[in-house]
Amino acid sequence: MRGLAHFSDFGFNRYLLAPKDDPWHRYDWRSPLSADFLGRVSELMAEASKNAVTVAVAISPGLTVEYCDSRDVEAIMVRFRQLHSIGVREFGLFLDDIPARLQSENDVEKFDSIMQAHSYYCNAVWAEVKKLDAANTLAICPMQYHGKATEEYITEFGQALDPALALIWTGREICSEYLDVSDAKVFKANTNHVPLYWDNYPVNDVAMLHELHVGPIEGREKGLENHSLGYFANPMDRFELSLISLSTIGDYLWDTQGYDAQAAWEYSLTLLMENSDDRAAFRNLLRACFESCLRVNPAPDFGAMLEAASFMWKTGKPTQAGKLVADHANQMISDVATIKSATFSKPQWREESLKWLTKYEAVGTAFLEVAQILSSCGVSANSNLKGSAGDLTKISSIRATLNSDPTRIFGNGLDMTLAELADEIRWSLTA
């Protein structure tokens, strides 16, 4: 509810209610909606209206539906009529993440393919939705919702689907590195629908639970709005931190031609956190957490420091490398102290980022030890690093400790650099 004002500020005009794990949406779809639920949706719509946001509601019957049974069309329509009675005019019918084969014997007898069954059912529901109100719209999430749009399912399904229906698509992947105009054109040519994009960013569920998606949206082409029906962003369950990326998505959507990812990201921090000292400390943490499906530099500042330190120790300057590492580590520890302070102005951000903050602190402490190792290393006649067996043991222990925590921060460069340092010291002991 409190997100609606932010969404409006970011320029969003739709909120799609489709919580996958809620029983009403996916598992108990044949039952009429309760008066309590309808009351809560009414409250949501009233608040949304104040912020110029339209609420859409989706139902996902695909796990148990019998596509040829008119009673299962009516079961959906019972709910849609209830929702229509409180003012909903935009609906969704979701067939995502379901078995890829027909389950009902009646469906097997009636349909030649699952694509045929799906298009038959969606068109049947749409016929009733139109009868209910000519102003109604219906968006379909297909069983195959990502790919090249040349696959058999999506092409056959899309061609058989009423052209008035919106067809949801996430791009090449479930969480796509990029969305571009050429793929949108292929989708339109093969499905007879322009894509309604469901962008799975900044969401960080399933295999991405150890990532914190707080970077700006990138990899979405200029002019994509001219080849799509619309765009939905899927946030993390960390609501407060999701606002950072969502703000940049709003900037992109309103001006794809002029969008500047880094400028939009910096602006989002200024918009969402007024205290400049707190913002500077948290910014440093966030810039170590850019790893995501977008495949951008996961830790630009830390990575640049590692590259510079590595160059120094490889060119006979381990003491300077140690100082650089120590300075960065001390800054990290200072950042943590600011964020953990009782006066920190964004305690919700601290709570939502706690496990990343914990590892950030662990890396800062560990790199003070790495700085000491570098500062104690000698240099050979040909400028190679010279260390001790004790240094190797310390580095091995640091790597083991940091790698025991699966939280993703700093990308792969952190462990790769430590491994490289260990290899150089090991080589010096055998030279």
Secondary structure, 3 states (H helix, E strand, C coil): CCHHHHHHHCCCCEEEECCCCCHHHHCCCCCCCCHHHHHHHHHHHHHHHHCCCEEEEEECCCCCCCCCCHHHHHHHHHHHHHHHHCCCCEEEEECCCCCCCCCCHHHHHHCCCHHHHHHHHHHHHHHHHHHHCCCCEEEEECCCCCCCCCCHHHHHHHHHCCCCCEEEECCCCCCCCCECHHHHHHHHHHHCCCEEEEECCCCCCHHHCCCCCCCCCCCECCCHHHHCCEEEECCCCCHHHHHHHHHHHHHHHHCCCCCCHHHHHHHHHHHHCCCHHHHHHHHHHHCCCCCCCCCCCCCHHHHHHHHHHHHHHHCCCHHHHHHHHHHHHHHHHHHHHHHHCCCCCCHHHHHHCHHHHHHHHHHHHHHHHHHHHHHHCEECCCCCEECCHHHHHHHHHHHHHHHCCCCCCCCCHHHHHHHHHHHHHHHHHHC
